[in-house]
């Protein structure tokens, strides 16, 4: 069974119905059929919260996050070991730390990091990454 880890750009593409939203919808359908797992790092979840709060306010932010959690997106907490591993990936591949943490989460076989951030291409050397289409 495949596990998809969504970054904040993937989640926001879905909530804003932008390019790639249909792919996230298909991933959610896989989860509902029991053929996939779906998650997001706590760090990416926080980025989504910040963006929604800034653009739409606290009430909408809370509603959207509750709806996403209700769809089955598991928020994966950070451990100390994962945090250090993310720091090393950030340093080696020169990608943002939050995204490096997402890369750490997909180090297991059958895990895929889903993003719309093409700056993460260097990390494709160490993890399976699915890039959503450009806007």
Beta strands, then each sheet from edge to edge (+ up, - down):
strand 1: 2-6
strand 2: 36-41
strand 3: 74-76
strand 4: 111-115
strand 5: 129-131
sheet 1: 3+ 2+ 1+ 4+ 5+
end
